[in-house]
Amino acid sequence: MIRVTIWNEFKHDREYEGVHAIYPDGIHTCLARALGVDADLSVRTATFGESEHGLTQSVLDDTDVLVF
């Protein structure tokens, strides 16, 4: 199992109407849904607004691939 963390600021997705119209839940969620169909991947998301910007040491320790 490959452990993937998708990190996004999740700022423009909320602030700009045009971006929000395309990615209402953020581009990180869109990517996670697309990658999540692969049974060989364990996918999670993290965003800037979370504690430690979503990238705590435990999250990083549990990540094989970090997508920004």
QUIJO-V836052 format. One record per residue. N is the residue number from 1. SS is DSSP state (H for helix, E for strand, - for the rest). NEAR is the number of other ideal C-beta (glycine too) atoms within 10 Angstrom. D_FIRST is the distance of its C-alpha to the first C-alpha in Angstrom with 1 decimal. Layout:
# QUIJO-V836052
n,ss,near,d_first
N,SS,NEAR,D_FIRST
N,SS,NEAR,D_FIRST
This chain:
# QUIJO-V836052
n,ss,near,d_first
1,-,8,0.0
2,E,12,3.8
3,E,15,6.3
4,E,20,9.4
5,E,22,12.9
6,E,25,15.7
7,E,20,19.1
8,E,22,22.4
9,-,16,25.9
10,-,21,26.6
11,-,13,30.2
12,H,14,31.4
13,H,20,29.6
14,H,14,31.9
15,H,9,35.0
16,-,11,35.7
17,H,7,36.6
18,H,8,35.6
19,H,15,32.1
20,H,14,31.8
21,H,8,33.1
22,H,10,30.2
23,-,18,27.4
24,-,11,28.8
25,-,13,25.6
26,-,21,24.8
27,H,17,23.1
28,H,24,19.9
29,H,18,19.8
30,H,16,20.5
31,H,17,17.7
32,H,20,15.2
33,H,12,16.6
34,H,11,16.4
35,H,16,12.8
36,-,15,11.8
37,-,8,12.9
38,-,11,10.0
39,-,7,8.0
40,-,6,5.0
41,E,15,5.6
42,E,16,6.5
43,E,20,10.0
44,E,16,13.0
45,E,21,16.4
46,E,22,19.0
47,E,18,22.7
48,-,12,25.7
49,-,11,27.6
50,-,14,25.3
51,H,9,26.0
52,H,11,25.4
53,H,13,24.7
54,H,20,21.4
55,-,17,20.0
56,-,13,20.7
57,H,8,19.8
58,H,9,17.4
59,H,19,15.6
60,H,12,15.6
61,H,8,14.5
62,-,12,11.4
63,-,19,10.7
64,-,11,9.4
65,E,12,11.3
66,E,14,14.4
67,E,15,16.3
68,-,8,20.0
